[in-house]
Amino acid sequence: MEHQEIVIIVDFGGQYAQLIARRVRECGVYCEILPYVKSADEILAKNPKAIILSGGPSSVNAPDAPKIDNKIFEAGIPVLGICYGMQLICNELGGKVARPAKREYGHAMFYLDGENSLFDGLSKESAVWMSHGDSVVEMPKGFSLAGHTDLTPTAAVANEERKMYAVQFHPEVVHTEEGTALLKNFLFKIARCDGGWSMENYVDIAVQNIREQVDSDNVICALSGGVDSSVAAVLVHKAIGDQLTCVFVDHGFLRLGEAEQVVDTFTNKFNMKLVHVDASKHFMDLLSGVTEPEKKRKTIGAEFINAFQREANKLSNVKFLVQGTLYPDVVESGTATAATIKSHHNVGGLPKDMKFKLIEPLRELFKDEVRQLGRELGLPEEVINRQPFPGPGLAIRIIGDITPERLDILRKADFIVRDVIKQSGLYNDIWQSFAVLPAAIRSVGVQGDERTYDYTVGIRAVTSSDGMTADYFRFPWEVLDEMSRRICNEVKGVNRVVYDITSKPPSTIEWE
């Protein structure tokens, strides 16, 4: 995508590379992450206004330490080194890096030495976040000391003439009090960035690029109702209108009212061409008697692809497929360093022999930016803030055989769980929340002076940043009480409610 200005972040495998990118974008400057193995020519071909070197787990003195093409340092472009990036600059330009007797991790006080543009207007002393084993013990020629901490005599250096700066602490984390002010000094005072990167101008640029890419051809989008595919679909529709057809395959395992909401949002609110495939009976027939979780997943996934392929074949002149790929997917799938690579397959693992070119209008955005873009495009909040929902849906939240009766019970119980959470104002504090129905568990109860032998419903709610690990949510007792009472009173066939208080690991978030 074309942009007026760009800052390049060179990733040395640090855990904070994406956070640096987030902070730079929050300052209104567009940036991209590239791995350190890229040549200087490839980096400079992007015509960056500035280059930031990220932290990383290696020691610059190790034989296989990540390096950078030194032509970067001769290009006259402002450079900021952070943590490992600082050590690399100093080491490559003739300074020395060594392992001190005491390492410095976590909170530290930083004291300013001298004056330079990077610290212009910042406090003489402030809290910073450290995370390093090695330290710079000798500065390169032309560099001056910019600051120190109690344990790190050389915690920041500067070469004003060459516009090269380096800090041992992490300005991108919230624990560094004046980190954002420091980044703004680098971006605006030193690199002379114009700023102005925003979702509003992103929409204009994306719309123009999509129009040029598509021309007069037709486009198809697999729509799930999730935030990524929804925002991608609305953005592409804004660009090309009726040249886009969305295909919404309803496998019958969605939550209460969800299919109707998707159809209403995209046909009535956005006037989009939507093919709604109600395949619920077909999927139920396929899963009759299937209790093994992986078989459920694979059966649903394969048939979803078949249903989507059948609808795609009915449309003429379709040359493009819209995918909701996000920037973390791109970084993790090949732009990051080897230690962090993992492959991502979007749109339910669509077959490789589908002869479509891809449109991925969100591939430069982080998840929070996608939500922001959704608001800019007028998507309703219930879509924008939708919690993660598995592709196989409620089919893997019924533990055991799936029947229409059990689906009906789970839908109603799940609705109550989410309704109570929303009424309590807790929805946005939770990563994922839902009900499960362990179909094999029935227990004795008493309702209306009569003995019952009915289902147990489990409630699951977790907090997480990325879904890789998770902790169970600490509900106020009165909220759990409200869920339990409503489920037992309103859902016929349930006489017991339990709350899952297991973290991930050892459990997974879903039960299947």
C-alpha positions as a printed NumPy array, in Angstrom:
array([[  0.   ,   0.   ,   0.   ],
       [  1.31 ,   3.44 ,  -0.907],
       [  2.05 ,   5.87 ,   1.912],
       [  3.58 ,   9.328,   1.97 ],
       [  6.072,   8.387,   4.663],
       [  7.221,   5.266,   6.432],
       [  9.392,   4.302,   9.394],
       [ 11.049,   0.876,   9.324],
       [ 11.454,  -1.183,  12.497],
       [ 14.181,  -3.803,  12.145],
       [ 13.266,  -6.855,  14.228],
       [ 16.046,  -8.688,  16.052],
       [ 13.677, -11.195,  17.65 ],
       [ 12.642,  -9.014,  20.578],
       [  9.319,  -9.56 ,  22.293],
       [  8.466,  -5.881,  21.901],
       [  8.992,  -5.327,  18.141],
       [  5.25 ,  -5.224,  17.454],
       [  4.731,  -2.954,  20.457],
       [  7.242,  -0.471,  19.003],
       [  5.192,  -0.485,  15.786],
       [  2.004,   0.105,  17.754],
       [  3.515,   3.088,  19.576],
       [  4.846,   4.64 ,  16.366],
       [  1.435,   4.329,  14.718],
       [ -0.226,   5.808,  17.81 ],
       [  2.002,   8.827,  17.214],
       [  0.37 ,   9.136,  13.771],
       [  3.286,   7.746,  11.748],
       [  2.961,   4.687,   9.529],
       [  5.588,   1.974,  10.065],
       [  6.424,  -1.589,   9.098],
       [  8.477,  -4.353,  10.718],
       [ 11.208,  -6.053,   8.687],
       [ 13.537,  -8.867,   9.834],
       [ 17.228,  -8.097,  10.374],
       [ 18.137, -10.465,   7.517],
       [ 16.821,  -7.962,   4.968],
       [ 19.603,  -6.217,   3.032],
       [ 20.202,  -2.489,   3.35 ],
       [ 19.097,  -2.098,  -0.282],
       [ 15.733,  -3.74 ,   0.476],
       [ 15.218,  -1.565,   3.55 ],
       [ 16.334,   1.659,   1.873],
       [ 14.178,   0.914,  -1.193],
       [ 11.169,   1.729,   0.978],
       [ 12.563,   5.254,   1.363],
       [ 12.102,   5.361,   5.163],
       [ 12.107,   8.645,   7.056],
       [ 13.732,   6.807,   9.992],
       [ 14.875,   3.36 ,  11.124],
       [ 14.377,   1.843,  14.583],
       [ 16.408,  -1.181,  15.67 ],
       [ 14.466,  -3.377,  18.105],
       [ 15.582,  -5.319,  21.153],
       [ 16.419,  -9.006,  20.986],
       [ 17.445, -11.965,  23.142],
       [ 20.966, -12.391,  21.742],
       [ 24.337, -11.054,  22.878],
       [ 26.177,  -8.993,  20.254],
       [ 29.351, -10.823,  21.305],
       [ 27.948, -14.267,  20.429],
       [ 29.403, -15.851,  17.25 ],
       [ 25.972, -16.132,  15.622],
       [ 24.633, -12.778,  16.862],
       [ 22.123, -11.067,  14.532],
       [ 23.773,  -8.269,  12.571],
       [ 22.579,  -5.616,  10.18 ],
       [ 23.964,  -4.427,   6.873],
       [ 26.176,  -1.479,   7.897],
       [ 25.142,   0.486,   4.815],
       [ 22.145,   1.426,   6.98 ],
       [ 24.447,   3.507,   9.18 ],
       [ 25.94 ,   5.324,   6.185],
       [ 22.618,   6.237,   4.533],
       [ 22.14 ,   9.515,   6.427],
       [ 18.754,   8.346,   7.737],
       [ 17.993,   8.906,  11.461],
       [ 18.468,   5.704,  13.469],
       [ 17.206,   4.836,  16.964],
       [ 18.561,   1.701,  18.656],
       [ 16.583,   0.14 ,  21.516],
       [ 18.2  ,  -2.365,  23.937],
       [ 19.924,  -4.886,  21.613],
       [ 19.658,  -2.204,  18.924],
       [ 21.785,   0.113,  21.097],
       [ 24.397,  -2.553,  21.713],
       [ 24.532,  -3.385,  17.995],
       [ 25.075,   0.258,  16.987],
       [ 27.859,   0.71 ,  19.526],
       [ 29.505,  -2.613,  18.728],
       [ 29.403,  -2.142,  14.942],
       [ 30.702,   1.429,  15.046],
       [ 33.759,   0.722,  17.206],
       [ 32.477,   0.756,  20.792],
       [ 32.526,  -2.144,  23.244],
       [ 29.784,  -4.228,  24.819],
       [ 30.351,  -6.52 ,  27.817],
       [ 28.42 ,  -8.451,  30.469],
       [ 28.502,  -6.519,  33.769],
       [ 28.595,  -8.074,  37.237],
       [ 24.978,  -7.043,  37.822],
       [ 22.284,  -7.273,  35.186],
       [ 19.34 ,  -4.886,  35.167],
       [ 15.744,  -6.043,  34.714],
       [ 12.5  ,  -4.207,  35.347],
       [ 11.989,  -0.788,  36.91 ],
       [ 14.968,   1.608,  37.069],
       [ 15.528,   5.358,  37.434],
       [ 17.102,   7.018,  34.411],
       [ 19.211,  10.165,  34.844],
       [ 19.814,  12.534,  31.935],
       [ 23.407,  13.514,  31.053],
       [ 23.95 ,  16.525,  28.827],
       [ 21.483,  17.754,  26.22 ],
       [ 20.384,  16.361,  22.865],
       [ 17.34 ,  16.312,  20.576],
       [ 16.093,  12.87 ,  21.652],
       [ 15.57 ,  13.981,  25.26 ],
       [ 14.496,  17.547,  24.491],
       [ 11.887,  18.65 ,  27.043],
       [ 12.1  ,  15.426,  29.06 ],
       [ 12.687,  15.226,  32.811],
       [ 16.18 ,  15.136,  34.327],
       [ 15.198,  11.838,  35.948],
       [ 12.351,   9.435,  35.178],
       [ 11.299,   5.79 ,  35.548],
       [ 12.273,   3.42 ,  32.716],
       [ 11.949,  -0.306,  32.013],
       [ 15.158,  -2.292,  31.633],
       [ 15.656,  -5.834,  30.323],
       [ 19.261,  -6.594,  29.408],
       [ 22.235,  -8.758,  30.278],
       [ 24.957,  -6.948,  28.306],
       [ 25.817,  -3.248,  28.579],
       [ 27.779,  -0.725,  26.531],
       [ 31.101,  -0.153,  28.309],
       [ 32.765,   1.999,  25.654],
       [ 31.025,   4.404,  23.283],
       [ 31.978,   4.664,  19.59 ],
       [ 33.804,   7.79 ,  18.391],
       [ 31.484,  10.726,  17.784],
       [ 28.925,   9.564,  20.377],
       [ 28.271,  11.327,  23.664],
       [ 26.701,  10.063,  26.88 ],
       [ 22.998,  10.909,  27.065],
       [ 21.994,   9.195,  30.304],
       [ 22.671,   6.556,  32.961],
       [ 20.967,   4.468,  35.65 ],
       [ 22.306,   3.276,  38.997],
       [ 23.471,  -0.037,  37.487],
       [ 24.138,   1.028,  33.862],
       [ 26.636,   3.886,  33.45 ],
       [ 25.935,   4.107,  29.704],
       [ 22.132,   3.832,  29.372],
       [ 21.705,   6.213,  26.411],
       [ 24.059,   7.635,  23.771],
       [ 23.711,  10.16 ,  20.965],
       [ 25.494,  11.306,  17.837],
       [ 23.65 ,  14.478,  16.875],
       [ 25.704,  15.059,  13.734],
       [ 24.807,  11.62 ,  12.276],
       [ 21.284,  11.646,  13.796],
       [ 21.993,   8.343,  15.512],
       [ 20.607,   7.655,  18.975],
       [ 20.387,   4.627,  21.242],
       [ 18.786,   3.766,  24.575],
       [ 19.282,   0.69 ,  26.741],
       [ 15.743,   0.88 ,  28.164],
       [ 12.441,   0.191,  26.377],
       [ 10.579,   3.439,  25.541],
       [  7.723,   1.464,  23.941],
       [  6.437,  -0.108,  27.201],
       [  4.057,   1.732,  29.525],
       [  6.438,   1.304,  32.491],
       [  8.804,   3.833,  30.855],
       [  7.161,   7.081,  31.99 ],
       [  8.297,   9.37 ,  29.167],
       [  8.72 ,   6.707,  26.472],
       [  6.083,   8.139,  24.141],
       [  7.551,  11.657,  24.463],
       [ 10.98 ,  10.251,  23.549],
       [  9.561,   8.462,  20.482],
       [  7.779,  11.658,  19.418],
       [ 11.06 ,  13.584,  19.662],
       [ 12.72 ,  11.   ,  17.431],
       [  9.886,  10.89 ,  14.897],
       [  9.059,  14.582,  14.645],
       [ 12.065,  16.617,  15.812],
       [ 14.837,  14.38 ,  14.499],
       [ 13.309,  12.449,  11.559],
       [ 10.975,  15.327,  10.595],
       [  7.987,  13.037,  10.039],
       [  4.75 ,  14.76 ,   9.036],
       [  2.443,  12.39 ,  10.933],
       [ -1.22 ,  12.238,  10.042],
       [ -1.468,   8.444,   9.78 ],
       [ -5.04 ,   7.608,  10.837],
       [ -7.854,   5.211,  10.083],
       [ -9.59 ,   7.943,   8.104],
       [ -6.77 ,   8.334,   5.608],
       [ -6.156,   4.568,   5.697],
       [ -9.703,   4.086,   4.355],
       [ -9.072,   6.519,   1.492],
       [ -5.767,   4.874,   0.526],
       [ -7.169,   1.328,   0.834],
       [-10.27 ,   2.132,  -1.233],
       [ -8.124,   3.596,  -4.027],
       [ -5.758,   0.591,  -4.022],
       [ -8.618,  -1.952,  -4.057],
       [-10.24 ,  -0.19 ,  -7.022],
       [ -6.995,  -0.231,  -8.963],
       [ -6.35 ,  -3.897,  -8.103],
       [ -9.844,  -5.168,  -8.971],
       [-10.687,  -2.965, -11.981],
       [-13.882,  -4.456, -13.483],
       [-13.584,  -8.003, -12.097],
       [-15.784,  -9.564,  -9.435],
       [-14.787, -10.4  ,  -5.858],
       [-15.961, -12.986,  -3.327],
       [-15.641, -12.94 ,   0.467],
       [-16.245, -15.746,   2.958],
       [-18.144, -13.98 ,   5.723],
       [-18.24 , -15.453,   9.221],
       [-19.63 , -12.468,  11.131],
       [-16.358, -12.123,  13.053],
       [-14.673,  -8.735,  13.262],
       [-11.854,  -9.391,  10.747],
       [-13.928, -10.764,   7.864],
       [-16.693,  -8.212,   8.558],
       [-14.388,  -5.167,   8.46 ],
       [-12.581,  -6.501,   5.376],
       [-15.909,  -7.062,   3.592],
       [-17.285,  -3.586,   4.389],
       [-14.032,  -1.912,   3.313],
       [-13.946,  -3.773,  -0.008],
       [-17.642,  -3.047,  -0.558],
       [-16.974,   0.66 ,  -0.001],
       [-14.406,   0.449,  -2.798],
       [-16.212,  -1.644,  -5.437],
       [-19.867,  -1.936,  -4.39 ],
       [-21.805,  -4.691,  -6.179],
       [-18.664,  -6.225,  -7.653],
       [-18.359,  -7.881,  -4.226],
       [-20.462, -10.888,  -3.221],
       [-20.236, -12.166,   0.342],
       [-20.953, -15.823,   1.019],
       [-22.23 , -16.617,   4.504],
       [-22.393, -20.359,   5.131],
       [-24.618, -21.018,   8.15 ],
       [-23.734, -24.476,   9.452],
       [-26.423, -24.309,  12.131],
       [-24.032, -24.091,  15.075],
       [-24.093, -20.322,  15.561],
       [-25.258, -18.609,  18.737],
       [-28.803, -17.41 ,  19.325],
       [-29.792, -14.758,  16.769],
       [-26.312, -14.632,  15.239],
       [-27.2  , -15.741,  11.695],
       [-30.079, -13.264,  11.582],
       [-27.777, -10.483,  12.828],
       [-25.175, -11.156,  10.13 ],
       [-27.813, -11.17 ,   7.367],
       [-29.493,  -8.022,   8.695],
       [-26.219,  -6.089,   9.143],
       [-24.825,  -6.778,   5.696],
       [-27.977,  -6.754,   3.577],
       [-30.018,  -4.039,   5.287],
       [-27.403,  -1.75 ,   6.872],
       [-24.703,  -1.964,   4.18 ],
       [-26.849,  -3.059,   1.182],
       [-24.312,  -5.709,   0.222],
       [-24.853,  -8.677,  -2.071],
       [-24.981, -11.561,   0.384],
       [-25.501, -15.207,  -0.406],
       [-26.874, -16.809,   2.762],
       [-26.447, -20.566,   2.586],
       [-28.573, -22.249,   5.267],
       [-26.815, -25.607,   5.418],
       [-27.839, -26.419,   8.995],
       [-29.817, -29.594,   8.176],
       [-27.002, -30.9  ,   5.971],
       [-24.398, -30.336,   8.71 ],
       [-26.617, -31.957,  11.346],
       [-27.   , -35.04 ,   9.149],
       [-23.235, -35.227,   8.621],
       [-22.546, -35.01 ,  12.37 ],
       [-25.21 , -37.415,  13.519],
       [-23.56 , -39.803,  15.992],
       [-20.161, -38.048,  15.798],
       [-18.786, -37.507,  19.306],
       [-15.   , -37.287,  18.777],
       [-13.963, -33.576,  18.877],
       [-11.374, -33.675,  16.074],
       [-13.761, -35.535,  13.779],
       [-16.386, -32.856,  14.458],
       [-13.911, -30.097,  13.597],
       [-12.622, -31.765,  10.435],
       [-16.085, -32.687,   9.175],
       [-17.371, -29.135,   9.66 ],
       [-14.224, -27.537,   8.196],
       [-14.193, -29.709,   5.078],
       [-17.896, -29.288,   4.384],
       [-17.695, -25.528,   4.956],
       [-15.073, -25.35 ,   2.2  ],
       [-17.231, -27.492,  -0.094],
       [-20.27 , -25.27 ,   0.489],
       [-18.243, -22.112,  -0.131],
       [-16.712, -23.623,  -3.3  ],
       [-20.163, -24.558,  -4.652],
       [-21.406, -20.973,  -4.216],
       [-18.221, -19.527,  -5.742],
       [-18.717, -21.722,  -8.816],
       [-22.196, -20.247,  -9.358],
       [-20.792, -16.716,  -9.712],
       [-19.282, -15.38 , -12.928],
       [-16.044, -13.516, -13.553],
       [-14.825, -13.89 ,  -9.947],
       [-11.082, -13.224,  -9.918],
       [-10.451, -12.2  ,  -6.293],
       [-10.981, -13.573,  -2.786],
       [-11.1  , -11.269,   0.261],
       [ -9.242, -12.461,   3.367],
       [ -9.144, -10.806,   6.782],
       [ -5.395, -11.338,   7.276],
       [ -3.967,  -9.065,   9.995],
       [ -0.445,  -7.674,  10.409],
       [  0.518, -10.051,  13.27 ],
       [ -0.369, -12.947,  10.91 ],
       [  1.973, -11.498,   8.288],
       [  4.79 , -10.883,  10.77 ],
       [  4.498, -14.343,  12.32 ],
       [  4.227, -16.059,   8.938],
       [  7.462, -14.818,   7.507],
       [  8.605, -11.294,   8.224],
       [  9.709, -11.986,  11.773],
       [ 12.871, -13.75 ,  12.844],
       [ 13.027, -17.539,  12.624],
       [ 12.273, -18.108,  16.304],
       [  8.81 , -16.589,  16.02 ],
       [  7.592, -17.878,  12.648],
       [  4.324, -19.803,  12.455],
       [  1.998, -20.213,   9.512],
       [ -1.49 , -18.751,   9.401],
       [ -4.239, -20.067,   7.135],
       [ -7.2  , -17.746,   6.866],
       [-10.793, -18.226,   5.753],
       [-11.077, -21.717,   7.203],
       [ -8.176, -23.195,   5.249],
       [ -9.647, -22.681,   1.794],
       [ -8.214, -25.059,  -0.836],
       [ -5.009, -24.043,  -2.597],
       [ -6.464, -24.917,  -6.006],
       [ -9.032, -22.109,  -5.789],
       [ -8.002, -19.884,  -8.666],
       [ -8.45 , -16.545,  -6.933],
       [ -6.03 , -13.694,  -6.375],
       [ -6.087, -12.409,  -2.806],
       [ -7.295,  -9.07 ,  -1.496],
       [ -6.073,  -8.578,   2.079],
       [ -7.004,  -5.005,   3.017],
       [ -6.19 ,  -5.458,   6.735],
       [ -2.745,  -7.028,   6.333],
       [ -1.034,  -3.869,   7.617],
       [ -3.212,  -3.466,  10.729],
       [ -3.183,  -4.71 ,  14.314],
       [ -6.379,  -6.037,  15.935],
       [ -7.153,  -2.824,  17.826],
       [ -6.632,  -0.861,  14.594],
       [ -9.092,  -3.178,  12.814],
       [-11.691,  -2.419,  15.495],
       [-10.971,   1.296,  15.045],
       [-11.368,   0.906,  11.28 ],
       [-14.669,  -0.913,  11.831],
       [-15.969,   2.077,  13.779],
       [-14.768,   4.417,  11.021],
       [-16.767,   2.316,   8.526],
       [-19.905,   2.313,  10.7  ],
       [-19.996,  -1.318,  11.825],
       [-22.157,  -1.937,  14.917],
       [-20.342,  -2.322,  18.257],
       [-21.62 ,  -5.883,  18.754],
       [-19.65 ,  -6.9  ,  15.651],
       [-16.582,  -4.781,  16.461],
       [-16.282,  -6.085,  20.035],
       [-17.272,  -9.676,  19.247],
       [-15.341, -12.181,  21.33 ],
       [-13.435, -14.968,  19.527],
       [-15.788, -17.73 ,  18.38 ],
       [-14.576, -21.089,  17.027],
       [-15.296, -22.001,  13.391],
       [-17.202, -25.187,  14.364],
       [-19.282, -23.082,  16.772],
       [-21.572, -24.731,  19.3  ],
       [-20.823, -28.172,  17.833],
       [-17.661, -28.347,  19.947],
       [-19.38 , -26.895,  23.004],
       [-21.708, -29.877,  23.169],
       [-19.521, -32.603,  24.632],
       [-20.862, -35.719,  22.961],
       [-23.49 , -36.347,  20.316],
       [-25.152, -33.271,  18.81 ],
       [-28.959, -33.288,  18.705],
       [-31.472, -30.508,  17.946],
       [-32.661, -30.624,  21.585],
       [-29.127, -30.206,  22.958],
       [-28.369, -27.386,  20.505],
       [-31.524, -25.584,  21.644],
       [-30.559, -25.96 ,  25.331],
       [-27.008, -24.725,  24.75 ],
       [-28.104, -21.764,  22.598],
       [-30.454, -20.529,  25.298],
       [-27.962, -21.078,  28.134],
       [-25.164, -19.412,  26.17 ],
       [-27.381, -16.409,  25.445],
       [-28.123, -16.005,  29.163],
       [-24.404, -16.166,  30.064],
       [-23.56 , -13.427,  27.556],
       [-26.631, -11.367,  28.415],
       [-25.853, -11.317,  32.153],
       [-22.197, -10.428,  31.442],
       [-23.254,  -7.531,  29.196],
       [-25.866,  -6.307,  31.701],
       [-23.147,  -6.371,  34.384],
       [-20.788,  -4.236,  32.242],
       [-18.123,  -6.953,  32.189],
       [-18.199,  -8.002,  28.516],
       [-15.146,  -5.994,  27.419],
       [-13.121,  -7.184,  30.443],
       [-13.329, -10.797,  29.246],
       [-11.439, -12.389,  26.345],
       [-13.997, -15.144,  25.846],
       [-17.143, -16.253,  27.675],
       [-19.619, -19.005,  26.857],
       [-21.648, -21.986,  28.052],
       [-20.855, -25.648,  27.425],
       [-23.109, -28.697,  27.58 ],
       [-21.419, -31.939,  28.717],
       [-24.131, -34.136,  27.23 ],
       [-23.088, -37.262,  29.121],
       [-23.613, -35.598,  32.508],
       [-27.103, -35.729,  33.944],
       [-27.847, -35.316,  37.619],
       [-30.746, -35.413,  40.036],
       [-32.444, -32.17 ,  40.952],
       [-35.638, -30.827,  42.514],
       [-37.774, -28.344,  40.603],
       [-41.354, -27.524,  41.588],
       [-41.368, -30.234,  44.27 ],
       [-40.602, -32.831,  41.602],
       [-37.516, -34.934,  41.051],
       [-35.656, -34.097,  37.836],
       [-32.851, -35.868,  36.012],
       [-31.481, -33.201,  33.694],
       [-28.395, -31.681,  32.073],
       [-25.584, -29.733,  33.717],
       [-24.399, -26.514,  32.028],
       [-20.802, -25.36 ,  32.434],
       [-19.824, -21.692,  32.258],
       [-16.406, -20.673,  30.932],
       [-14.967, -17.131,  31.024],
       [-11.296, -16.237,  30.659],
       [ -8.965, -13.271,  30.428],
       [ -6.107, -13.363,  27.92 ],
       [ -4.054, -11.124,  25.66 ],
       [ -3.617, -13.516,  22.75 ],
       [ -5.383, -16.79 ,  23.55 ],
       [ -2.08 , -18.648,  23.978],
       [ -2.434, -18.587,  27.756],
       [ -5.513, -17.665,  29.766],
       [ -6.749, -17.287,  33.315],
       [-10.314, -17.82 ,  34.499],
       [-12.268, -14.61 ,  35.118],
       [-13.035, -13.744,  38.757],
       [-16.762, -12.992,  38.616],
       [-18.516, -11.269,  41.499],
       [-20.627, -13.943,  43.208],
       [-23.87 , -12.125,  42.426],
       [-23.149, -12.326,  38.676],
       [-22.609, -16.096,  38.814],
       [-25.742, -16.375,  40.941],
       [-27.776, -14.464,  38.337],
       [-26.512, -16.732,  35.524],
       [-27.267, -19.901,  37.488],
       [-30.769, -18.855,  38.503],
       [-31.725, -17.655,  35.03 ],
       [-30.404, -20.768,  33.275],
       [-32.205, -23.149,  35.641],
       [-35.427, -21.105,  35.482],
       [-35.495, -20.307,  31.761],
       [-33.874, -23.298,  30.055],
       [-35.962, -26.456,  30.153],
       [-33.821, -29.553,  30.674],
       [-31.144, -27.978,  32.921],
       [-31.047, -28.357,  36.713],
       [-27.407, -27.661,  37.572],
       [-24.834, -24.946,  36.66 ],
       [-21.073, -25.124,  37.329],
       [-18.255, -22.607,  36.771],
       [-14.904, -23.701,  35.283],
       [-12.038, -22.244,  37.37 ],
       [ -9.15 , -23.783,  35.418],
       [ -6.497, -21.711,  33.646],
       [ -4.749, -22.448,  30.33 ],
       [ -2.527, -24.424,  30.79 ],
       [ -3.38 , -27.047,  32.009],
       [ -6.789, -26.704,  30.306],
       [ -7.605, -25.213,  26.936],
       [-10.101, -22.356,  26.649],
       [-12.628, -24.506,  24.773],
       [-13.61 , -27.842,  26.299],
       [-13.147, -29.644,  22.967]])
